[in-house]
Amino acid sequence: MMAESDNTADATRRLNVKKQTLDDAYAIPANFLEIDVVNPMTTIAAGKKRYTDYEVRMRKGV
């Protein structure tokens, strides 16, 4: 069990991670996915059972 966790630590230690600057963090994204959930329609089934359907609109930006 201990050898497995040692291998994981060795594997992650080798990763070359670039530090993120504030300019990178707050820059305009290269791409994005915009999701809108609209038009809720609540249906009452037998008795007190209810469910709501929604329309989901997605737009990919580049």
Predicted model as a PDB file, atoms N, CA, C, CB and O in Angstrom, pLDDT in the B-factor column:
MODEL        1                                                                  
ATOM      1  N   MET A   1       0.828  -1.189   0.000  1.00 49.00           N  
ATOM      2  CA  MET A   1       0.000   0.000   0.000  1.00 49.00           C  
ATOM      3  C   MET A   1       0.874   1.255   0.000  1.00 49.00           C  
ATOM      4  CB  MET A   1      -0.943  -0.003   1.211  1.00 49.00           C  
ATOM      5  O   MET A   1       0.574   2.215  -0.710  1.00 49.00           O  
ATOM      6  N   MET A   2       1.932   1.257   0.776  1.00 51.00           N  
ATOM      7  CA  MET A   2       2.802   2.419   0.866  1.00 51.00           C  
ATOM      8  C   MET A   2       3.542   2.662  -0.449  1.00 51.00           C  
ATOM      9  CB  MET A   2       3.800   2.241   2.006  1.00 51.00           C  
ATOM     10  O   MET A   2       3.757   3.813  -0.829  1.00 51.00           O  
ATOM     11  N   ALA A   3       3.930   1.606  -1.140  1.00 55.00           N  
ATOM     12  CA  ALA A   3       4.654   1.756  -2.396  1.00 55.00           C  
ATOM     13  C   ALA A   3       3.784   2.443  -3.443  1.00 55.00           C  
ATOM     14  CB  ALA A   3       5.123   0.391  -2.909  1.00 55.00           C  
ATOM     15  O   ALA A   3       4.294   3.216  -4.254  1.00 55.00           O  
ATOM     16  N   GLU A   4       2.494   2.177  -3.437  1.00 57.00           N  
ATOM     17  CA  GLU A   4       1.590   2.792  -4.399  1.00 57.00           C  
ATOM     18  C   GLU A   4       1.534   4.301  -4.203  1.00 57.00           C  
ATOM     19  CB  GLU A   4       0.189   2.189  -4.276  1.00 57.00           C  
ATOM     20  O   GLU A   4       1.576   5.041  -5.185  1.00 57.00           O  
ATOM     21  N   SER A   5       1.441   4.774  -2.982  1.00 59.00           N  
ATOM     22  CA  SER A   5       1.394   6.213  -2.734  1.00 59.00           C  
ATOM     23  C   SER A   5       2.734   6.867  -3.042  1.00 59.00           C  
ATOM     24  CB  SER A   5       0.995   6.492  -1.285  1.00 59.00           C  
ATOM     25  O   SER A   5       2.766   8.024  -3.461  1.00 59.00           O  
ATOM     26  N   ASP A   6       3.846   6.152  -2.843  1.00 63.00           N  
ATOM     27  CA  ASP A   6       5.158   6.686  -3.202  1.00 63.00           C  
ATOM     28  C   ASP A   6       5.262   6.891  -4.708  1.00 63.00           C  
ATOM     29  CB  ASP A   6       6.273   5.750  -2.717  1.00 63.00           C  
ATOM     30  O   ASP A   6       5.821   7.890  -5.159  1.00 63.00           O  
ATOM     31  N   ASN A   7       4.729   5.954  -5.490  1.00 69.00           N  
ATOM     32  CA  ASN A   7       4.748   6.081  -6.943  1.00 69.00           C  
ATOM     33  C   ASN A   7       3.927   7.282  -7.396  1.00 69.00           C  
ATOM     34  CB  ASN A   7       4.218   4.803  -7.597  1.00 69.00           C  
ATOM     35  O   ASN A   7       4.320   7.985  -8.327  1.00 69.00           O  
ATOM     36  N   THR A   8       2.806   7.520  -6.755  1.00 70.00           N  
ATOM     37  CA  THR A   8       1.969   8.669  -7.099  1.00 70.00           C  
ATOM     38  C   THR A   8       2.703   9.964  -6.799  1.00 70.00           C  
ATOM     39  CB  THR A   8       0.634   8.622  -6.333  1.00 70.00           C  
ATOM     40  O   THR A   8       2.672  10.890  -7.609  1.00 70.00           O  
ATOM     41  N   ALA A   9       3.353  10.045  -5.669  1.00 71.00           N  
ATOM     42  CA  ALA A   9       4.099  11.250  -5.309  1.00 71.00           C  
ATOM     43  C   ALA A   9       5.235  11.492  -6.298  1.00 71.00           C  
ATOM     44  CB  ALA A   9       4.652  11.136  -3.879  1.00 71.00           C  
ATOM     45  O   ALA A   9       5.480  12.634  -6.687  1.00 71.00           O  
ATOM     46  N   ASP A  10       5.931  10.431  -6.709  1.00 72.00           N  
ATOM     47  CA  ASP A  10       7.012  10.575  -7.679  1.00 72.00           C  
ATOM     48  C   ASP A  10       6.474  11.065  -9.023  1.00 72.00           C  
ATOM     49  CB  ASP A  10       7.753   9.242  -7.856  1.00 72.00           C  
ATOM     50  O   ASP A  10       7.095  11.900  -9.680  1.00 72.00           O  
ATOM     51  N   ALA A  11       5.319  10.543  -9.426  1.00 69.00           N  
ATOM     52  CA  ALA A  11       4.739  10.915 -10.718  1.00 69.00           C  
ATOM     53  C   ALA A  11       4.336  12.386 -10.733  1.00 69.00           C  
ATOM     54  CB  ALA A  11       3.523  10.033 -11.033  1.00 69.00           C  
ATOM     55  O   ALA A  11       4.574  13.077 -11.724  1.00 69.00           O  
ATOM     56  N   THR A  12       3.738  12.870  -9.670  1.00 70.00           N  
ATOM     57  CA  THR A  12       3.304  14.273  -9.652  1.00 70.00           C  
ATOM     58  C   THR A  12       4.473  15.223  -9.436  1.00 70.00           C  
ATOM     59  CB  THR A  12       2.261  14.488  -8.562  1.00 70.00           C  
ATOM     60  O   THR A  12       4.392  16.388  -9.827  1.00 70.00           O  
ATOM     61  N   ARG A  13       5.526  14.769  -8.842  1.00 73.00           N  
ATOM     62  CA  ARG A  13       6.695  15.613  -8.617  1.00 73.00           C  
ATOM     63  C   ARG A  13       7.368  15.953  -9.937  1.00 73.00           C  
ATOM     64  CB  ARG A  13       7.689  14.920  -7.675  1.00 73.00           C  
ATOM     65  O   ARG A  13       8.026  16.988 -10.045  1.00 73.00           O  
ATOM     66  N   ARG A  14       7.214  15.099 -10.942  1.00 73.00           N  
ATOM     67  CA  ARG A  14       7.877  15.316 -12.229  1.00 73.00           C  
ATOM     68  C   ARG A  14       7.119  16.274 -13.127  1.00 73.00           C  
ATOM     69  CB  ARG A  14       8.059  14.005 -12.941  1.00 73.00           C  
ATOM     70  O   ARG A  14       7.651  16.673 -14.163  1.00 73.00           O  
ATOM     71  N   LEU A  15       5.905  16.661 -12.778  1.00 74.00           N  
ATOM     72  CA  LEU A  15       5.120  17.547 -13.626  1.00 74.00           C  
ATOM     73  C   LEU A  15       5.736  18.940 -13.654  1.00 74.00           C  
ATOM     74  CB  LEU A  15       3.668  17.615 -13.137  1.00 74.00           C  
ATOM     75  O   LEU A  15       6.120  19.485 -12.619  1.00 74.00           O  
ATOM     76  N   ASN A  16       5.824  19.501 -14.842  1.00 79.00           N  
ATOM     77  CA  ASN A  16       6.295  20.875 -14.988  1.00 79.00           C  
ATOM     78  C   ASN A  16       5.082  21.786 -14.975  1.00 79.00           C  
ATOM     79  CB  ASN A  16       7.130  21.062 -16.299  1.00 79.00           C  
ATOM     80  O   ASN A  16       4.358  21.875 -15.966  1.00 79.00           O  
ATOM     81  N   VAL A  17       4.860  22.456 -13.872  1.00 78.00           N  
ATOM     82  CA  VAL A  17       3.682  23.305 -13.716  1.00 78.00           C  
ATOM     83  C   VAL A  17       4.102  24.757 -13.873  1.00 78.00           C  
ATOM     84  CB  VAL A  17       2.996  23.072 -12.339  1.00 78.00           C  
ATOM     85  O   VAL A  17       5.000  25.240 -13.184  1.00 78.00           O  
ATOM     86  N   LYS A  18       3.429  25.449 -14.804  1.00 81.00           N  
ATOM     87  CA  LYS A  18       3.700  26.871 -15.019  1.00 81.00           C  
ATOM     88  C   LYS A  18       2.877  27.679 -14.022  1.00 81.00           C  
ATOM     89  CB  LYS A  18       3.372  27.296 -16.490  1.00 81.00           C  
ATOM     90  O   LYS A  18       1.667  27.479 -13.916  1.00 81.00           O  
ATOM     91  N   LYS A  19       3.509  28.579 -13.299  1.00 88.00           N  
ATOM     92  CA  LYS A  19       2.794  29.446 -12.367  1.00 88.00           C  
ATOM     93  C   LYS A  19       1.875  30.373 -13.154  1.00 88.00           C  
ATOM     94  CB  LYS A  19       3.786  30.264 -11.491  1.00 88.00           C  
ATOM     95  O   LYS A  19       2.272  30.927 -14.179  1.00 88.00           O  
ATOM     96  N   GLN A  20       0.647  30.540 -12.672  1.00 86.00           N  
ATOM     97  CA  GLN A  20      -0.313  31.411 -13.328  1.00 86.00           C  
ATOM     98  C   GLN A  20      -0.135  32.833 -12.812  1.00 86.00           C  
ATOM     99  CB  GLN A  20      -1.761  30.917 -13.092  1.00 86.00           C  
ATOM    100  O   GLN A  20      -0.090  33.064 -11.604  1.00 86.00           O  
ATOM    101  N   THR A  21      -0.033  33.779 -13.732  1.00 91.00           N  
ATOM    102  CA  THR A  21       0.089  35.184 -13.349  1.00 91.00           C  
ATOM    103  C   THR A  21      -1.308  35.792 -13.254  1.00 91.00           C  
ATOM    104  CB  THR A  21       0.971  35.973 -14.370  1.00 91.00           C  
ATOM    105  O   THR A  21      -2.286  35.193 -13.700  1.00 91.00           O  
ATOM    106  N   LEU A  22      -1.391  36.971 -12.675  1.00 92.00           N  
ATOM    107  CA  LEU A  22      -2.685  37.660 -12.597  1.00 92.00           C  
ATOM    108  C   LEU A  22      -3.206  38.007 -13.985  1.00 92.00           C  
ATOM    109  CB  LEU A  22      -2.565  38.934 -11.750  1.00 92.00           C  
ATOM    110  O   LEU A  22      -4.414  37.991 -14.221  1.00 92.00           O  
ATOM    111  N   ASP A  23      -2.290  38.324 -14.908  1.00 90.00           N  
ATOM    112  CA  ASP A  23      -2.720  38.609 -16.280  1.00 90.00           C  
ATOM    113  C   ASP A  23      -3.370  37.384 -16.905  1.00 90.00           C  
ATOM    114  CB  ASP A  23      -1.530  39.071 -17.136  1.00 90.00           C  
ATOM    115  O   ASP A  23      -4.383  37.503 -17.594  1.00 90.00           O  
ATOM    116  N   ASP A  24      -2.796  36.208 -16.671  1.00 86.00           N  
ATOM    117  CA  ASP A  24      -3.385  34.967 -17.189  1.00 86.00           C  
ATOM    118  C   ASP A  24      -4.734  34.690 -16.536  1.00 86.00           C  
ATOM    119  CB  ASP A  24      -2.434  33.781 -16.956  1.00 86.00           C  
ATOM    120  O   ASP A  24      -5.676  34.276 -17.212  1.00 86.00           O  
ATOM    121  N   ALA A  25      -4.831  34.911 -15.247  1.00 86.00           N  
ATOM    122  CA  ALA A  25      -6.048  34.584 -14.509  1.00 86.00           C  
ATOM    123  C   ALA A  25      -7.223  35.467 -14.918  1.00 86.00           C  
ATOM    124  CB  ALA A  25      -5.801  34.716 -13.019  1.00 86.00           C  
ATOM    125  O   ALA A  25      -8.359  34.995 -14.965  1.00 86.00           O  
ATOM    126  N   TYR A  26      -6.970  36.728 -15.213  1.00 90.00           N  
ATOM    127  CA  TYR A  26      -8.055  37.664 -15.509  1.00 90.00           C  
ATOM    128  C   TYR A  26      -8.154  38.046 -16.977  1.00 90.00           C  
ATOM    129  CB  TYR A  26      -7.883  38.900 -14.697  1.00 90.00           C  
ATOM    130  O   TYR A  26      -8.893  38.970 -17.315  1.00 90.00           O  
ATOM    131  N   ALA A  27      -7.440  37.372 -17.848  1.00 88.00           N  
ATOM    132  CA  ALA A  27      -7.494  37.659 -19.274  1.00 88.00           C  
ATOM    133  C   ALA A  27      -8.789  37.105 -19.868  1.00 88.00           C  
ATOM    134  CB  ALA A  27      -6.263  37.064 -19.998  1.00 88.00           C  
ATOM    135  O   ALA A  27      -9.446  36.253 -19.271  1.00 88.00           O  
ATOM    136  N   ILE A  28      -9.135  37.596 -21.032  1.00 85.00           N  
ATOM    137  CA  ILE A  28     -10.307  37.090 -21.746  1.00 85.00           C  
ATOM    138  C   ILE A  28     -10.023  35.638 -22.117  1.00 85.00           C  
ATOM    139  CB  ILE A  28     -10.630  37.959 -23.027  1.00 85.00           C  
ATOM    140  O   ILE A  28      -8.949  35.339 -22.638  1.00 85.00           O  
ATOM    141  N   PRO A  29     -10.966  34.726 -21.857  1.00 83.00           N  
ATOM    142  CA  PRO A  29     -10.713  33.312 -22.147  1.00 83.00           C  
ATOM    143  C   PRO A  29     -10.576  33.057 -23.645  1.00 83.00           C  
ATOM    144  CB  PRO A  29     -11.836  32.449 -21.576  1.00 83.00           C  
ATOM    145  O   PRO A  29     -11.192  33.744 -24.460  1.00 83.00           O  
ATOM    146  N   ALA A  30      -9.772  32.074 -23.993  1.00 82.00           N  
ATOM    147  CA  ALA A  30      -9.578  31.708 -25.395  1.00 82.00           C  
ATOM    148  C   ALA A  30     -10.852  31.094 -25.964  1.00 82.00           C  
ATOM    149  CB  ALA A  30      -8.399  30.727 -25.543  1.00 82.00           C  
ATOM    150  O   ALA A  30     -11.141  31.251 -27.150  1.00 82.00           O  
ATOM    151  N   ASN A  31     -11.610  30.399 -25.128  1.00 86.00           N  
ATOM    152  CA  ASN A  31     -12.877  29.830 -25.553  1.00 86.00           C  
ATOM    153  C   ASN A  31     -13.780  29.695 -24.332  1.00 86.00           C  
ATOM    154  CB  ASN A  31     -12.670  28.454 -26.255  1.00 86.00           C  
ATOM    155  O   ASN A  31     -13.309  29.778 -23.197  1.00 86.00           O  
ATOM    156  N   PHE A  32     -15.065  29.489 -24.559  1.00 87.00           N  
ATOM    157  CA  PHE A  32     -15.997  29.378 -23.444  1.00 87.00           C  
ATOM    158  C   PHE A  32     -17.233  28.615 -23.893  1.00 87.00           C  
ATOM    159  CB  PHE A  32     -16.382  30.774 -22.902  1.00 87.00           C  
ATOM    160  O   PHE A  32     -17.462  28.436 -25.089  1.00 87.00           O  
ATOM    161  N   LEU A  33     -18.011  28.175 -22.949  1.00 91.00           N  
ATOM    162  CA  LEU A  33     -19.289  27.518 -23.209  1.00 91.00           C  
ATOM    163  C   LEU A  33     -20.342  28.263 -22.399  1.00 91.00           C  
ATOM    164  CB  LEU A  33     -19.247  25.978 -22.837  1.00 91.00           C  
ATOM    165  O   LEU A  33     -20.278  28.319 -21.170  1.00 91.00           O  
ATOM    166  N   GLU A  34     -21.299  28.827 -23.102  1.00 93.00           N  
ATOM    167  CA  GLU A  34     -22.378  29.569 -22.449  1.00 93.00           C  
ATOM    168  C   GLU A  34     -23.607  28.674 -22.398  1.00 93.00           C  
ATOM    169  CB  GLU A  34     -22.689  30.909 -23.199  1.00 93.00           C  
ATOM    170  O   GLU A  34     -24.033  28.144 -23.424  1.00 93.00           O  
ATOM    171  N   ILE A  35     -24.177  28.502 -21.215  1.00 95.00           N  
ATOM    172  CA  ILE A  35     -25.339  27.631 -21.039  1.00 95.00           C  
ATOM    173  C   ILE A  35     -26.474  28.454 -20.437  1.00 95.00           C  
ATOM    174  CB  ILE A  35     -24.995  26.399 -20.131  1.00 95.00           C  
ATOM    175  O   ILE A  35     -26.315  29.073 -19.385  1.00 95.00           O  
ATOM    176  N   ASP A  36     -27.621  28.454 -21.116  1.00 96.00           N  
ATOM    177  CA  ASP A  36     -28.820  29.119 -20.624  1.00 96.00           C  
ATOM    178  C   ASP A  36     -29.886  28.058 -20.375  1.00 96.00           C  
ATOM    179  CB  ASP A  36     -29.327  30.203 -21.633  1.00 96.00           C  
ATOM    180  O   ASP A  36     -30.139  27.213 -21.234  1.00 96.00           O  
ATOM    181  N   VAL A  37     -30.504  28.103 -19.207  1.00 96.00           N  
ATOM    182  CA  VAL A  37     -31.616  27.210 -18.882  1.00 96.00           C  
ATOM    183  C   VAL A  37     -32.863  28.080 -18.861  1.00 96.00           C  
ATOM    184  CB  VAL A  37     -31.398  26.455 -17.496  1.00 96.00           C  
ATOM    185  O   VAL A  37     -32.997  28.965 -18.016  1.00 96.00           O  
ATOM    186  N   VAL A  38     -33.781  27.824 -19.802  1.00 96.00           N  
ATOM    187  CA  VAL A  38     -34.947  28.691 -19.980  1.00 96.00           C  
ATOM    188  C   VAL A  38     -36.221  27.864 -20.120  1.00 96.00           C  
ATOM    189  CB  VAL A  38     -34.763  29.594 -21.211  1.00 96.00           C  
ATOM    190  O   VAL A  38     -36.178  26.635 -20.189  1.00 96.00           O  
ATOM    191  N   ASN A  39     -37.335  28.549 -20.160  1.00 96.00           N  
ATOM    192  CA  ASN A  39     -38.660  27.971 -20.389  1.00 96.00           C  
ATOM    193  C   ASN A  39     -39.004  26.815 -19.455  1.00 96.00           C  
ATOM    194  CB  ASN A  39     -38.758  27.500 -21.800  1.00 96.00           C  
ATOM    195  O   ASN A  39     -39.215  25.695 -19.919  1.00 96.00           O  
ATOM    196  N   PRO A  40     -39.064  27.065 -18.157  1.00 95.00           N  
ATOM    197  CA  PRO A  40     -39.462  25.982 -17.261  1.00 95.00           C  
ATOM    198  C   PRO A  40     -40.935  25.635 -17.459  1.00 95.00           C  
ATOM    199  CB  PRO A  40     -39.198  26.371 -15.796  1.00 95.00           C  
ATOM    200  O   PRO A  40     -41.781  26.523 -17.567  1.00 95.00           O  
ATOM    201  N   MET A  41     -41.233  24.351 -17.506  1.00 95.00           N  
ATOM    202  CA  MET A  41     -42.613  23.883 -17.656  1.00 95.00           C  
ATOM    203  C   MET A  41     -42.858  22.826 -16.591  1.00 95.00           C  
ATOM    204  CB  MET A  41     -42.881  23.310 -19.101  1.00 95.00           C  
ATOM    205  O   MET A  41     -42.365  21.703 -16.696  1.00 95.00           O  
ATOM    206  N   THR A  42     -43.626  23.189 -15.559  1.00 93.00           N  
ATOM    207  CA  THR A  42     -43.912  22.262 -14.465  1.00 93.00           C  
ATOM    208  C   THR A  42     -45.159  21.459 -14.793  1.00 93.00           C  
ATOM    209  CB  THR A  42     -44.088  23.019 -13.126  1.00 93.00           C  
ATOM    210  O   THR A  42     -46.189  22.011 -15.178  1.00 93.00           O  
ATOM    211  N   THR A  43     -45.048  20.152 -14.634  1.00 91.00           N  
ATOM    212  CA  THR A  43     -46.154  19.242 -14.915  1.00 91.00           C  
ATOM    213  C   THR A  43     -46.543  18.540 -13.621  1.00 91.00           C  
ATOM    214  CB  THR A  43     -45.770  18.207 -16.019  1.00 91.00           C  
ATOM    215  O   THR A  43     -45.684  18.069 -12.876  1.00 91.00           O  
ATOM    216  N   ILE A  44     -47.838  18.475 -13.363  1.00 89.00           N  
ATOM    217  CA  ILE A  44     -48.338  17.752 -12.192  1.00 89.00           C  
ATOM    218  C   ILE A  44     -48.845  16.404 -12.681  1.00 89.00           C  
ATOM    219  CB  ILE A  44     -49.474  18.559 -11.442  1.00 89.00           C  
ATOM    220  O   ILE A  44     -49.816  16.326 -13.434  1.00 89.00           O  
ATOM    221  N   ALA A  45     -48.185  15.363 -12.249  1.00 85.00           N  
ATOM    222  CA  ALA A  45     -48.574  14.001 -12.643  1.00 85.00           C  
ATOM    223  C   ALA A  45     -49.603  13.481 -11.652  1.00 85.00           C  
ATOM    224  CB  ALA A  45     -47.333  13.047 -12.704  1.00 85.00           C  
ATOM    225  O   ALA A  45     -50.183  14.261 -10.897  1.00 85.00           O  
ATOM    226  N   ALA A  46     -49.833  12.197 -11.644  1.00 84.00           N  
ATOM    227  CA  ALA A  46     -50.842  11.587 -10.761  1.00 84.00           C  
ATOM    228  C   ALA A  46     -50.566  11.938  -9.306  1.00 84.00           C  
ATOM    229  CB  ALA A  46     -50.865  10.052 -10.938  1.00 84.00           C  
ATOM    230  O   ALA A  46     -49.459  11.729  -8.810  1.00 84.00           O  
ATOM    231  N   GLY A  47     -51.552  12.461  -8.638  1.00 82.00           N  
ATOM    232  CA  GLY A  47     -51.402  12.811  -7.228  1.00 82.00           C  
ATOM    233  C   GLY A  47     -50.611  14.094  -7.060  1.00 82.00           C  
ATOM    234  O   GLY A  47     -50.874  15.091  -7.733  1.00 82.00           O  
ATOM    235  N   LYS A  48     -49.654  14.063  -6.168  1.00 83.00           N  
ATOM    236  CA  LYS A  48     -48.855  15.254  -5.866  1.00 83.00           C  
ATOM    237  C   LYS A  48     -47.501  15.256  -6.559  1.00 83.00           C  
ATOM    238  CB  LYS A  48     -48.651  15.367  -4.381  1.00 83.00           C  
ATOM    239  O   LYS A  48     -46.679  16.134  -6.300  1.00 83.00           O  
ATOM    240  N   LYS A  49     -47.259  14.293  -7.430  1.00 89.00           N  
ATOM    241  CA  LYS A  49     -45.963  14.217  -8.104  1.00 89.00           C  
ATOM    242  C   LYS A  49     -45.842  15.326  -9.137  1.00 89.00           C  
ATOM    243  CB  LYS A  49     -45.774  12.841  -8.772  1.00 89.00           C  
ATOM    244  O   LYS A  49     -46.720  15.508  -9.981  1.00 89.00           O  
ATOM    245  N   ARG A  50     -44.742  16.063  -9.057  1.00 91.00           N  
ATOM    246  CA  ARG A  50     -44.491  17.147  -9.993  1.00 91.00           C  
ATOM    247  C   ARG A  50     -43.092  16.986 -10.574  1.00 91.00           C  
ATOM    248  CB  ARG A  50     -44.650  18.527  -9.304  1.00 91.00           C  
ATOM    249  O   ARG A  50     -42.191  16.448  -9.932  1.00 91.00           O  
ATOM    250  N   TYR A  51     -42.936  17.457 -11.782  1.00 92.00           N  
ATOM    251  CA  TYR A  51     -41.600  17.540 -12.354  1.00 92.00           C  
ATOM    252  C   TYR A  51     -41.556  18.752 -13.268  1.00 92.00           C  
ATOM    253  CB  TYR A  51     -41.225  16.235 -13.126  1.00 92.00           C  
ATOM    254  O   TYR A  51     -42.582  19.210 -13.772  1.00 92.00           O  
ATOM    255  N   THR A  52     -40.357  19.260 -13.471  1.00 94.00           N  
ATOM    256  CA  THR A  52     -40.181  20.446 -14.293  1.00 94.00           C  
ATOM    257  C   THR A  52     -39.216  20.132 -15.424  1.00 94.00           C  
ATOM    258  CB  THR A  52     -39.670  21.635 -13.448  1.00 94.00           C  
ATOM    259  O   THR A  52     -38.125  19.609 -15.196  1.00 94.00           O  
ATOM    260  N   ASP A  53     -39.617  20.450 -16.625  1.00 95.00           N  
ATOM    261  CA  ASP A  53     -38.768  20.335 -17.808  1.00 95.00           C  
ATOM    262  C   ASP A  53     -38.231  21.722 -18.128  1.00 95.00           C  
ATOM    263  CB  ASP A  53     -39.553  19.731 -19.030  1.00 95.00           C  
ATOM    264  O   ASP A  53     -38.913  22.728 -17.932  1.00 95.00           O  
ATOM    265  N   TYR A  54     -37.008  21.760 -18.620  1.00 96.00           N  
ATOM    266  CA  TYR A  54     -36.380  23.019 -19.003  1.00 96.00           C  
ATOM    267  C   TYR A  54     -35.819  22.889 -20.407  1.00 96.00           C  
ATOM    268  CB  TYR A  54     -35.267  23.416 -18.003  1.00 96.00           C  
ATOM    269  O   TYR A  54     -35.480  21.793 -20.853  1.00 96.00           O  
ATOM    270  N   GLU A  55     -35.727  23.999 -21.089  1.00 97.00           N  
ATOM    271  CA  GLU A  55     -35.022  24.051 -22.363  1.00 97.00           C  
ATOM    272  C   GLU A  55     -33.601  24.507 -22.065  1.00 97.00           C  
ATOM    273  CB  GLU A  55     -35.738  25.011 -23.392  1.00 97.00           C  
ATOM    274  O   GLU A  55     -33.399  25.496 -21.361  1.00 97.00           O  
ATOM    275  N   VAL A  56     -32.633  23.801 -22.590  1.00 96.00           N  
ATOM    276  CA  VAL A  56     -31.223  24.126 -22.358  1.00 96.00           C  
ATOM    277  C   VAL A  56     -30.640  24.598 -23.676  1.00 96.00           C  
ATOM    278  CB  VAL A  56     -30.424  22.894 -21.792  1.00 96.00           C  
ATOM    279  O   VAL A  56     -30.673  23.876 -24.673  1.00 96.00           O  
ATOM    280  N   ARG A  57     -30.106  25.812 -23.680  1.00 96.00           N  
ATOM    281  CA  ARG A  57     -29.466  26.373 -24.868  1.00 96.00           C  
ATOM    282  C   ARG A  57     -27.979  26.513 -24.577  1.00 96.00           C  
ATOM    283  CB  ARG A  57     -30.098  27.754 -25.265  1.00 96.00           C  
ATOM    284  O   ARG A  57     -27.579  27.078 -23.560  1.00 96.00           O  
ATOM    285  N   MET A  58     -27.172  25.989 -25.485  1.00 95.00           N  
ATOM    286  CA  MET A  58     -25.722  26.062 -25.304  1.00 95.00           C  
ATOM    287  C   MET A  58     -25.111  26.786 -26.494  1.00 95.00           C  
ATOM    288  CB  MET A  58     -25.101  24.644 -25.144  1.00 95.00           C  
ATOM    289  O   MET A  58     -25.547  26.628 -27.634  1.00 95.00           O  
ATOM    290  N   ARG A  59     -24.097  27.578 -26.202  1.00 92.00           N  
ATOM    291  CA  ARG A  59     -23.400  28.318 -27.258  1.00 92.00           C  
ATOM    292  C   ARG A  59     -21.914  28.246 -26.973  1.00 92.00           C  
ATOM    293  CB  ARG A  59     -23.886  29.808 -27.341  1.00 92.00           C  
ATOM    294  O   ARG A  59     -21.464  28.573 -25.874  1.00 92.00           O  
ATOM    295  N   LYS A  60     -21.172  27.826 -27.947  1.00 89.00           N  
ATOM    296  CA  LYS A  60     -19.721  27.723 -27.821  1.00 89.00           C  
ATOM    297  C   LYS A  60     -19.099  28.972 -28.408  1.00 89.00           C  
ATOM    298  CB  LYS A  60     -19.177  26.446 -28.526  1.00 89.00           C  
ATOM    299  O   LYS A  60     -19.410  29.355 -29.536  1.00 89.00           O  
ATOM    300  N   GLY A  61     -18.233  29.602 -27.661  1.00 80.00           N  
ATOM    301  CA  GLY A  61     -17.542  30.779 -28.148  1.00 80.00           C  
ATOM    302  C   GLY A  61     -16.063  30.480 -28.356  1.00 80.00           C  
ATOM    303  O   GLY A  61     -15.475  29.630 -27.686  1.00 80.00           O  
ATOM    304  N   VAL A  62     -15.498  31.188 -29.283  1.00 73.00           N  
ATOM    305  CA  VAL A  62     -14.066  30.988 -29.569  1.00 73.00           C  
ATOM    306  C   VAL A  62     -13.317  32.261 -29.340  1.00 73.00           C  
ATOM    307  CB  VAL A  62     -13.843  30.501 -31.006  1.00 73.00           C  
ATOM    308  O   VAL A  62     -12.101  32.304 -29.525  1.00 73.00           O  
TER     309      VAL A  62                                                      
ENDMDL                                                                          
END                                                                             
